[in-house]
Amino acid sequence: SGLALALALALALALPLPTLALENGLALTPPMGWLAWERFRCNVDCRADPRNCISETLFFEMADRLAEDGWRELGYEYINIDDCWSAKQRDAAGRLVPDPERFPRGIKALADYVHARGLKLGIYGDLGTLTCGGYPGTTLDRVKQDAQTFAEWGVDMLKLDGCYSSGEEQAEGYPEMARALNATGRPIVYSCSWPAYQGGLPPKVNYTVLAEVCNLWRNYDDIQDSWDSVLSILDWFSANQDVLQPAAGPGHWNDPDMLIIGNFGLSYEQSRSQMALWTVMAAPLLMSTDLRTISPSAKEILQNRLMIQINQDPLGIQGRRIVKEKSHIEVFLRPLSQAASALVFFSRRTDMPFLYTTSLAKLHFPEDTVYEVQDVYSGKIISGLKTGDSFSVIINPSGVVMWYLYPVALPAQPWHVVRQQAPSEGFHPVLL
């Protein structure tokens, strides 16, 4: 076994390693965790609303929930502060400081608390004169200092917004912050809002450059607590998937913004849809909801193990919309490792459950292959589905049916032979 290990190690060292965003080796799968913004915004009135204001208490309590309620074990590891955490002025040395009333123990103490629970801490900055909420921003002359401050505090992720800055300042500042974060020697995942401020598309946005600068990036508008908002984001991502889809991969992800499951704006079906669609888009899974009061049904959606396994697939290929029917049914496909794939059948209908009939052949899966299918939400298994077989799914209005498919037999070969073969490298249905 020692020889086998040595051989495996030699082989691993001989394989060319993929070039990683930032060369920081981070976010090889989409980051997962919790982010304050959509649910708690810039609520700084701790006298009137101590439970929900942006303060250390909120983050201590959310860290406890992530650690104690089964989230951390599933991969939800980042607890991220957003805007409005800092004092309105920098200190005498020009450093950012947290608001002394709302964060009396400081950010380092909060990071220590989070780390003690096996979690990681994210923080927010803005490349500009002010943050979007009107707090001190990071101007170009402050980039190195702020990166150093965050590293000294023990921060593990930085979201850098883009309010109150010009296109030229962003083109200089975003790459500069990537270099500054790397220079601190602390591994800090870098989430940047750069493309969102430049319209999200070429020629203004160069996704090749972006993937070398940031681990994840916001492409489009902020999500709001509504189904309309989810659909507008989905529409934009689908319409521009030819540009966006190739830009994503291990270490560099498109970010369609937070999961709003567990809040006020989505029905049960719509909540299941957001989770499935974000997963198939290889999106970061950053929840923005009150984990202290979350409903069992919302928690069940967010803690679906197979869903998370699909989202975190090591190949890191972003899915695409492959079918748009006149019946208002859409089909999304994401290729996964070991020749598996995820399919999402999504209904934009608002009338009644719809019986949708198709076949894997119509969805351009390889011929003469046999699949085992697992329904991601119900857990039900369909065995022996051939590419040519017609099948039907019933999709609720604004709902989804999501499938995880893996080949059990390739053309005209017995199963035991297939078992010994490497996964089919050529399996790229439709997509690529």
Secondary structure, 3 states (H helix, E strand, C coil): CHHHHHHHHHHHHHCCCCCCHHHCCCCCCCCEEEECHHHHCCCCCCCCCCCCCCCHHHHHHHHHHHHHCCHHHHCCCEEECCCCCECCCCCCCCCCCECCCCCCCHHHHHHHHHHHCCCEEEEEEECCCECCCCCECCCHHHHHHHHHHHHHHCCCEEEEECCCCCHHHHHHHHHHHHHHHHHCCCCCEEEECHHHHHCCCCCCCCHHHHHHHCCEEECCCCCCCCHHHHHHHHHHHHHCHHHHHHHCECCEEEECCCECCCCCCCCHHHHHHHHHHHHHCCCCEEECCCCCCCCHHHHHHHCCHHHHHHHCCCCCCCCEEEEECCCCEEEEEEECHHHCEEEEEEECCCCCCEEEEEECCCCCCCCCCEEEEEECCCCCEEEEEECCCEEEEEECCCCEEEEEEEEEECCCCCHHHHHCCCCCCCCCCCCC
